[in-house]
């Protein structure tokens, strides 16, 4: 206990509160810079040994407390964007492969007089059928999980 009393120095007594710090919250109409100077001078007039660190506006405090959540949201959004991009590329690849494998059929249909709109409808109908099957399978899979 004697060593503890010595470490307090001449200004402290064993009955003093010994905390790790505290907070002061102010509401003011003054700009933050002017209020910071006024606050520092007030605290200095009360106790010149009392340090005043990390003076910040409430917007900064809230922003700092929300930073990890914003970062996690940005990372998840980036992965979601990459997943959507891969899904779009995969769907495009499947449709392109389907059209390429049906190239002769499409050529014969066009030679027999099919219009371009009819061929496009044939391809789109096929793609919608595959997309519908994929969506149904995905929804059922997610419900099972």
WORA-V621421 format. One record per pair of residues at least 12 apart in sequence whose ideal C-beta (glycine too) atoms are under 6 Angstrom apart, sorted by the first residue. I is the first residue (numbers start at 1). GAP is how many residues later the second one is. D is the distance in whole Angstrom. If there is no record, write none. Layout:
BEGIN
i=(I I)
gap=(GAP GAP)
d=(D D)
END
This chain:
BEGIN
i=(32 36 40 95 99 106)
gap=(25 19 12 32 24 13)
d=(5 5 6 5 6 6)
END
